[in-house]
Every structure is written in structure tokens, then in C-alpha cells.
């Protein structure tokens, strides 16, 4: 029984290590410095991982280590931009 518990514990531990996330925070503004409310920020490698900027333009998105690469910023009326992270 203890070998089974040890195996299960090791599996959960390795899954947590593999799936570590890193928060990326920032503020999205227009050319005049006005915060953009409701802009979509997503991870190019995983488009379903996305957030919206808040009323003050702030955002925080958690990115898995395996998703590192490019953030995509989009907002109605603006050109979509990709930023290397």
C-alpha cells in the first residue's frame, strides 16, 4: 500500500512541476497614454489562454513555461500587435 501511495504522490508532484505558470503583468494604453479597457491579451501558442484588460488598462495573464514566446494584443479599431516575452 505504501508503494502505491508513493507512486501517486510522485505523479502529482511531477505534474505540478511540469505545469508551472508565470504571471505576466502590464498596462495597455493607446498612443496618448489612455488606458484601453477590454483589450484582449492572449498567448500565441495557446489562443484559449486569454484575458481582458481592466478599467485602468492593467492585465495579468498566467503563462505556462511551455507557452513562452509571444503575447498577442488586440482591441477594436486598433492593429493587432504581437510582443515577444
C-alpha positions in Angstrom: 0.0 0.0 0.0 2.8 2.4 0.8 4.4 1.9 -2.6 1.1 2.8 -4.3 0.8 6.0 -2.2 4.4 6.9 -3.0 3.8 6.4 -6.8 0.7 8.6 -6.7 2.5 11.3 -4.7 5.3 11.3 -7.2 2.9 11.6 -10.2 1.1 14.6 -8.6 4.4 16.3 -7.8 5.9 15.8 -11.3 2.6 17.1 -12.8 2.8 20.3 -10.7 6.5 20.9 -11.6 5.8 20.5 -15.3 2.8 22.8 -15.3 4.3 25.8 -13.5 2.9 29.1 -14.6 4.5 32.6 -14.6 2.3 35.7 -14.3 2.9 38.4 -16.8 1.5 41.9 -15.8 1.3 45.1 -17.7 -0.8 48.1 -18.7 -2.2 48.5 -22.2 -2.6 52.1 -23.4 -3.1 54.0 -26.7 -0.6 56.4 -28.3 -1.8 59.2 -26.0 -1.4 57.1 -22.8 -5.2 56.5 -22.3 -5.8 53.0 -20.8 -7.6 50.6 -23.2 -10.4 48.9 -21.3 -11.4 45.4 -22.5 -8.4 44.8 -24.8 -7.7 41.1 -25.4 -4.4 39.7 -24.4 -3.6 36.1 -25.4 -0.8 33.7 -25.8 0.0 32.9 -29.4 0.9 29.3 -28.7 -2.4 28.8 -26.8 -5.1 31.2 -28.1 -7.6 29.9 -25.5 -5.3 31.4 -22.8 -6.6 35.0 -22.8 -7.6 37.8 -20.5 -9.2 41.2 -20.8 -7.6 44.4 -19.6 -9.3 46.1 -16.7 -10.7 49.7 -16.4 -7.2 51.1 -15.8 -5.7 49.2 -18.7 -4.0 46.7 -16.3 -3.8 43.0 -17.2 -2.3 39.8 -15.8 -2.0 36.6 -17.7 -0.6 33.4 -16.4 1.7 31.7 -19.0 2.9 28.1 -18.8 6.6 27.7 -19.2 5.9 25.6 -22.4 3.8 28.5 -23.8 6.6 31.1 -23.6 7.1 33.1 -26.7 4.6 35.7 -27.9 1.7 37.7 -26.4 -1.0 38.9 -28.8 -2.7 42.2 -28.1 -6.0 43.1 -29.9 -8.6 45.8 -29.5 -11.4 47.0 -31.7 -10.2 49.8 -34.0 -6.5 49.1 -33.4 -4.0 46.9 -35.3 -3.3 43.6 -33.5 0.2 43.5 -32.1 2.5 40.6 -31.1 5.1 41.1 -28.4 7.9 38.7 -27.6 8.0 37.6 -24.0 
